Amino acid sequence: MQKLIVGNLKMNLLSPQDRDRYLAWMDKELKSRKLKNSEIVLCPPFVHLEAFRKWNNKKVKLGAQNVFPEEKGSYTGEISPVMLKNLGCEYVIIGHSERRRYFSESGHEINLKLISALKNGLKPILCVGESQVEKDNYETMKVITKQVKDALANVKRAKAEQINIAYEPIWAVGSDIVPAANEIMEARLLIRKILVEMFGKKYAEMVRILYGGSVSPVFAKQTCIDPGMDGALIGRESLVPHGFIKTAEIINNN
């Protein structure tokens, strides 16, 4: 199974000029790198998806940051899975902590998005994780269990191979806090246990479990390699191609 390294560019690259500079820098960083054991995915803002598709770097796959569950219709401001697929997207982030926090996305909404993504040939990157308050109240296991089960309700186990889950401890994302390797490993083992209960061992092992957060070359070993993760969902560091590709290289080579 290849590692999966995803760059979530969030609401950045504010102009075509910013975007073009970013892509030129990414081209330069990728030129001499061999990442044969990994899939590299970039998830730009919706307005840049067409330009990233035309960029057509063979070493990078395209993903989206969000999706609406309906395929078409009167849903002003939303983006359908069919649109994403037709723009060349292979992956889509679903249930990111920022979507849950700022847009009050429920487990039911996330489930609808995930099922629709799978139906339309997109590979979901499902995000789960606990807040600082939930961690302090010893609710980590309860929160992760509910998030995974809610999101994967009514998903057929034959689809497991298309699913990826990113554990993003909200209390560490965007901060200077780096979780200990054993904390991340405990979350990975819990997620795998839930998947076994839902899909059976054979299918559960097809799901890649990533670490999501402020991953950097300095902490790649602690957050991804030592806990045995199958890759990373990288936020802030993905805006700096040198650091992003260096992190990908470290994960790829281990």
C-alpha positions, 0 to 999 in steps of 0.5 A, a space after each residue: 500500500 502506498 503512503 498518501 501525502 495530502 496538501 490542504 492549501 485551505 483559503 490561500 493563493 489569493 491571486 492567479 499570480 500567487 498560484 502560478 508562483 506556487 506551481 512553479 516552485 512545486 515543479 522545481 521541488 518535485 523535479 529531482 525527487 523520486 517518491 515511488 512509494 507515495 501518492 502526492 495530492 494537492 487540494 487547492 481552493 475551488 477557484 484554482 482547480 482548473 489551473 491545477 488540472 491544466 498544470 498536469 504534473 504527473 507526480 501530483 494528483 488533484 483533490 478538493 477541500 469540500 463537496 456538496 452531496 447532491 450531484 446538481 441543482 439549485 444549491 447556490 454556492 455549492 460544488 457537486 461531486 460530479 463537477 469535481 470528478 469532471 475537473 480531474 479530482 481523485 480525492 476530496 477532504 470531508 469533515 475537516 475540523 474547520 468545516 465542523 467548527 465554522 459551518 457546524 457540519 454534523 455527522 449526518 451531513 458528513 455521511 451524506 457527503 462521503 457516500 456521494 463522493 464514493 458514488 461518483 468515483 471520488 476517494 474521501 479523506 475523512 477527518 476525525 479528531 478531538 478538541 482540547 476540552 474533549 481531550 481534557 475530559 477524557 472523551 477522545 475515544 468517545 469522540 473519535 468512535 462517534 465521528 467514524 461511525 457516523 461518517 461511515 454509516 451505510 457505507 458498503 465494505 467493498 468501498 473501504 479501499 477508496 476511503 482514507 481517514 485523517 486523525 487530526 487532533 484539533 488541540 494540536 492543529 495550527 499550534 506549536 503543540 506536537 502530539 507524542 507518537 504514542 498518542 497518535 498511535 493510540 488514535 490509529 489503533 482505535 480507528 482501525 479497531 472501529 473499522 474492523 468492527 464495521 467492515 471486517 479485518 480484510 476490508 478494514 486494512 484497506 483503509 489508509 489512516 493518516 496524521 492530520 495537522 502541522 506536519 513538518 520535516 522536523 516532526 515527520 518521524 514523531 507524528 507519522 513514522 513512529 506511530 505507523 501512520 499511512 501518510 499525512 494530511 498537511 495544512 500550513 506546511 503545504 503552502 511551502 513546497 520545499 517543506 512539503 516535499 521534504 516531509 513527503 520524502 521523509 515519509 516516503 522513505 520510511 
